Amino acid sequence: MIPKKRKQKNMGKPIPKARVQGMLETNNSSLDQIKTNLASHDDRTREKARHTLVAMGKDAVQSLIEALKDKRYLMRWEAAKALGEIANADAAPALVEALEDEAFDVRWLAAIALIGMNVKGLKPLLHALMERGDSVLIQEGAHHVIHDLAKGGLRKYLAPLLAALEGLEPGEEVPWVAPHDLVVEVPWAARHALEMLEKLKKL
């Protein structure tokens, strides 16, 4: 279940980076302490910590990646949410791993974060499908991401992979598949998409 949010004054607004630095100096707070607050059972403390880390941008990414692997659900949820808001591609491999998180909400947020990164988050996802294409959770998360990204300019590169994830016949959009091949295997389709995108320098 997604943690409930309380209405707090100014809580939904981003915190300017300069203010974040001032907060750290004034309160003598460490990055580790702010990260720890992501697991707080107090909504306001948790949300304030997330906004602070998001305002730090790239400087907070590594800490959030570590938080994404924490055993505490609230911390993983907040980390996935924050990484999605920061949208730094350095977090893509960790977000792909989070597609296999035990909690549905964390998996959902990881997929949303990867969608937000667009093509920048594709490479680690395609590699995961090539290596662990038989994972139901990876397939479900990848389908969410690929389905959204295939709506735009990446459609011609991702349509075959989307068809494979859905277990459909390739159809006319997959000219490189022989007519007698009813279903394209996911790892193979992922490899082909990766090769096409790299060849065209899309990745």
C-alpha positions as CSV (number, residue, x, y, z in Angstrom):
1,M,0.0,0.0,0.0
2,I,1.3,3.5,-0.9
3,P,2.1,5.5,2.2
4,K,-0.6,8.0,3.1
5,K,0.2,11.6,2.6
6,R,-0.8,14.3,5.0
7,K,-1.5,17.8,3.8
8,Q,1.4,20.0,5.0
9,K,2.1,23.6,4.3
10,N,4.7,24.0,1.5
11,M,5.5,20.2,1.6
12,G,4.8,19.7,-2.1
13,K,7.2,22.4,-3.3
14,P,10.8,21.6,-4.3
15,I,13.5,23.0,-2.1
16,P,16.1,25.1,-3.9
17,K,19.6,23.6,-3.8
18,A,21.1,26.7,-2.0
19,R,18.5,26.3,0.7
20,V,19.4,22.6,1.0
21,Q,23.0,23.4,1.7
22,G,22.0,26.0,4.3
23,M,19.7,23.5,6.0
24,L,22.6,21.0,6.1
25,E,24.9,23.5,7.7
26,T,22.4,25.0,10.1
27,N,21.1,21.7,11.4
28,N,24.4,20.0,11.2
29,S,22.6,17.1,9.4
30,S,24.5,14.5,7.5
31,L,23.4,13.0,4.2
32,D,23.2,9.6,6.0
33,Q,20.8,11.1,8.6
34,I,18.6,12.5,5.9
35,K,18.6,9.2,4.1
36,T,17.7,7.4,7.4
37,N,14.7,9.7,7.7
38,L,13.3,8.2,4.5
39,A,12.3,5.2,6.6
40,S,10.6,7.3,9.3
41,H,7.0,6.4,10.2
42,D,6.2,10.1,10.4
43,D,4.9,11.3,7.1
44,R,6.2,14.8,7.3
45,T,9.7,13.7,8.3
46,R,9.9,11.2,5.5
47,E,8.5,13.6,2.9
48,K,10.8,16.4,4.0
49,A,13.8,14.1,3.7
50,R,12.8,13.1,0.1
51,H,12.3,16.7,-1.0
52,T,15.7,17.6,0.4
53,L,17.4,14.8,-1.4
54,V,15.6,15.6,-4.7
55,A,16.7,19.2,-4.4
56,M,20.3,17.9,-4.1
57,G,19.9,16.3,-7.5
58,K,22.8,14.2,-8.7
59,D,24.7,14.6,-5.4
60,A,22.0,12.5,-3.7
61,V,21.8,9.7,-6.4
62,Q,24.3,7.3,-4.9
63,S,22.7,7.5,-1.4
64,L,19.3,7.0,-2.9
65,I,20.6,3.9,-4.9
66,E,21.7,2.5,-1.6
67,A,18.4,3.3,0.0
68,L,16.6,1.5,-2.8
69,K,18.2,-1.7,-1.7
70,D,17.3,-1.2,2.0
71,K,15.2,-3.9,3.7
72,R,12.7,-1.3,5.0
73,Y,9.8,-0.8,2.6
74,L,9.3,2.9,3.4
75,M,12.9,3.7,2.6
76,R,12.7,1.8,-0.7
77,W,9.4,3.5,-1.6
78,E,10.8,7.0,-0.9
79,A,14.1,6.2,-2.7
80,A,12.3,5.0,-5.9
81,K,10.0,8.1,-5.8
82,A,13.0,10.5,-5.3
83,L,15.1,8.9,-8.1
84,G,12.1,9.2,-10.4
85,E,11.9,12.9,-9.7
86,I,15.7,13.4,-10.1
87,A,15.7,11.4,-13.3
88,N,19.4,10.9,-13.4
89,A,20.5,8.0,-15.7
90,D,23.1,6.8,-13.3
91,A,20.3,5.3,-11.3
92,A,18.8,3.3,-14.2
93,P,20.6,0.0,-13.4
94,A,19.4,0.1,-9.8
95,L,15.9,1.0,-10.9
96,V,15.9,-2.0,-13.2
97,E,16.9,-4.2,-10.3
98,A,14.0,-2.7,-8.3
99,L,11.6,-4.0,-10.9
100,E,12.0,-7.3,-9.0
101,D,11.3,-5.7,-5.6
102,E,9.0,-7.7,-3.3
103,A,6.7,-4.7,-3.0
104,F,4.4,-3.9,-5.9
105,D,4.5,-0.1,-5.1
106,V,8.3,0.0,-5.3
107,R,8.3,-1.9,-8.6
108,W,5.6,0.5,-10.0
109,L,7.6,3.6,-9.0
110,A,10.8,2.1,-10.5
111,A,9.0,1.5,-13.8
112,I,7.7,5.1,-13.7
113,A,11.2,6.4,-13.0
114,L,12.6,4.5,-16.0
115,I,9.8,5.8,-18.3
116,G,10.7,9.3,-17.2
117,M,14.3,8.7,-18.2
118,N,13.1,7.7,-21.7
119,V,15.9,6.3,-23.9
120,K,18.5,7.0,-21.2
121,G,17.1,4.2,-19.0
122,L,16.7,1.7,-21.8
123,K,20.2,0.1,-22.0
124,P,20.2,-1.6,-18.5
125,L,16.6,-2.6,-19.0
126,L,17.4,-4.3,-22.3
127,H,20.4,-6.0,-20.8
128,A,18.2,-7.3,-18.0
129,L,15.8,-8.8,-20.5
130,M,18.6,-10.4,-22.4
131,E,20.0,-12.0,-19.2
132,R,16.9,-12.6,-17.1
133,G,14.2,-12.6,-19.7
134,D,12.5,-15.5,-18.0
135,S,11.8,-13.4,-14.8
136,V,8.1,-12.7,-14.6
137,L,8.7,-9.6,-12.6
138,I,11.3,-8.2,-15.0
139,Q,8.9,-8.9,-17.9
140,E,6.0,-7.2,-16.1
141,G,8.1,-4.1,-15.3
142,A,9.7,-4.0,-18.7
143,H,6.3,-4.3,-20.4
144,H,5.1,-1.2,-18.4
145,V,8.2,0.8,-19.5
146,I,8.4,-0.4,-23.1
147,H,4.6,0.0,-23.6
148,D,4.9,3.7,-22.7
149,L,8.1,4.4,-24.6
150,A,6.8,2.6,-27.7
151,K,4.1,5.3,-28.1
152,G,6.6,7.9,-29.3
153,G,9.5,8.0,-31.7
154,L,11.0,4.8,-30.4
155,R,8.1,2.7,-31.5
156,K,9.7,1.2,-34.6
157,Y,12.6,0.0,-32.5
158,L,10.6,-1.3,-29.5
159,A,7.5,-2.7,-31.2
160,P,9.0,-6.2,-31.8
161,L,10.1,-6.3,-28.1
162,L,6.7,-5.2,-27.0
163,A,5.1,-7.9,-29.1
164,A,7.4,-10.5,-27.5
165,L,6.6,-9.3,-24.0
166,E,2.9,-9.7,-24.8
167,G,3.4,-13.1,-26.5
168,L,1.8,-11.8,-29.7
169,E,2.5,-12.6,-33.3
170,P,5.1,-10.1,-34.6
171,G,3.0,-8.9,-37.5
172,E,4.0,-6.5,-40.2
173,E,6.0,-4.2,-37.9
174,V,8.6,-7.0,-37.5
175,P,10.0,-7.6,-41.0
176,W,13.1,-9.4,-39.6
177,V,11.0,-12.3,-38.2
178,A,10.2,-15.2,-40.5
179,P,6.5,-15.7,-41.1
180,H,6.5,-19.2,-39.4
181,D,7.9,-17.8,-36.1
182,L,4.7,-17.2,-34.2
183,V,6.3,-15.7,-31.1
184,V,9.6,-13.9,-30.7
185,E,11.5,-14.8,-27.6
186,V,12.0,-11.9,-25.2
187,P,15.8,-12.1,-24.8
188,W,16.3,-12.2,-28.6
189,A,13.9,-9.3,-29.2
190,A,15.7,-7.3,-26.5
191,R,19.1,-8.0,-28.0
192,H,17.8,-6.9,-31.5
193,A,16.4,-3.7,-30.1
194,L,19.6,-2.9,-28.3
195,E,21.7,-3.5,-31.5
196,M,19.4,-1.3,-33.5
197,L,19.4,1.5,-31.1
198,E,23.2,1.4,-30.6
199,K,23.8,1.2,-34.3
200,L,21.7,4.4,-34.8
201,K,23.4,5.9,-31.7
202,K,20.2,6.3,-29.9
203,L,21.7,5.0,-26.7
